[in-house]
Amino acid sequence: MTQRQKQISIGAGAVILIVTSIFAWYHRPANNANVPRGVWFICTNDSCRNEFSMTMAQFSDHHEKHYGQPVHCPKCDSETVQHLPTQFFAKTSKKS
């Protein structure tokens, strides 16, 4: 194999790796390891105070259908919902 053929083979391998990585990035599942339980909300209506969650697929679907509109409480249909922060745990292979 000549030097030129080696360069072409390495370049083609790099291009395949990049294209595969980009494809995998854009076609990952909606609920992934970064947000496994979805998005949590709480209704701020004093008579309701319902806590509910939406999967990332449901949240994305709501965003597509109702762009710019707030999420409604499924119990009282109020627009006064607030996003709840969720706990985040970093998973590493190093034991401490």
C-alpha positions as CSV (number, residue, x, y, z in Angstrom):
1,M,0.0,0.0,0.0
2,T,1.4,3.3,-1.0
3,Q,1.6,6.4,1.2
4,R,-1.1,8.1,-0.8
5,Q,-3.5,5.1,-0.3
6,K,-2.8,5.1,3.4
7,Q,-3.8,8.8,3.6
8,I,-7.0,8.2,1.6
9,S,-7.9,5.3,3.9
10,I,-7.3,7.3,7.1
11,G,-9.3,10.3,5.6
12,A,-12.2,8.1,4.6
13,G,-12.3,6.5,8.1
14,A,-12.3,9.9,9.7
15,V,-15.2,11.1,7.5
16,I,-17.2,7.9,8.3
17,L,-16.6,8.4,12.0
18,I,-17.7,12.1,11.9
19,V,-20.8,11.4,9.8
20,T,-21.8,8.5,12.1
21,S,-21.3,10.7,15.2
22,I,-23.4,13.5,13.8
23,F,-26.2,11.1,12.8
24,A,-26.2,9.5,16.3
25,W,-26.3,12.9,17.9
26,Y,-29.3,14.1,16.0
27,H,-31.2,10.8,16.3
28,R,-30.9,10.1,20.0
29,P,-34.0,9.1,22.0
30,A,-36.1,11.9,23.6
31,N,-35.6,10.6,27.1
32,N,-31.9,10.0,27.5
33,A,-29.5,9.6,30.4
34,N,-29.2,13.4,30.8
35,V,-33.0,13.8,31.6
36,P,-34.3,10.3,32.4
37,R,-37.5,11.3,34.2
38,G,-38.4,14.3,32.1
39,V,-39.3,17.8,33.2
40,W,-41.1,18.5,36.5
41,F,-43.7,21.3,37.1
42,I,-45.8,22.5,40.0
43,C,-49.1,24.3,39.7
44,T,-48.9,27.6,41.6
45,N,-52.7,27.9,41.9
46,D,-53.2,27.9,45.7
47,S,-56.2,25.6,45.5
48,C,-54.4,23.0,43.3
49,R,-50.6,22.8,44.0
50,N,-50.3,19.8,41.7
51,E,-46.8,18.5,40.9
52,F,-46.6,16.8,37.6
53,S,-44.0,15.7,35.1
54,M,-43.7,15.6,31.3
55,T,-41.4,13.3,29.4
56,M,-39.0,15.0,27.0
57,A,-41.1,13.6,24.2
58,Q,-44.3,15.1,25.6
59,F,-42.6,18.4,26.3
60,S,-41.2,18.6,22.8
61,D,-44.7,17.7,21.4
62,H,-46.2,20.5,23.5
63,H,-43.6,23.0,22.2
64,E,-44.2,22.0,18.6
65,K,-48.0,22.4,18.9
66,H,-48.2,25.4,21.2
67,Y,-45.0,27.3,20.6
68,G,-44.6,30.2,23.0
69,Q,-47.6,29.1,25.2
70,P,-47.1,28.0,28.8
71,V,-47.7,24.4,30.0
72,H,-51.1,23.9,31.5
73,C,-51.7,22.0,34.8
74,P,-53.4,18.7,33.9
75,K,-55.5,18.8,37.1
76,C,-57.0,22.3,37.0
77,D,-56.0,23.5,33.5
78,S,-54.3,26.6,35.0
79,E,-51.5,28.3,33.1
80,T,-49.8,29.3,36.4
81,V,-47.3,26.5,36.5
82,Q,-43.6,26.7,37.5
83,H,-40.7,24.6,36.4
84,L,-39.2,22.6,39.2
85,P,-35.5,22.0,39.3
86,T,-34.6,18.4,39.4
87,Q,-31.7,16.7,41.2
88,F,-28.7,15.9,39.1
89,F,-26.3,13.2,40.0
90,A,-23.0,12.9,38.1
91,K,-22.1,9.3,37.4
92,T,-18.4,8.7,37.1
93,S,-16.3,5.5,37.0
94,K,-13.9,6.8,39.7
95,K,-14.7,5.7,43.2
96,S,-14.0,8.1,46.0
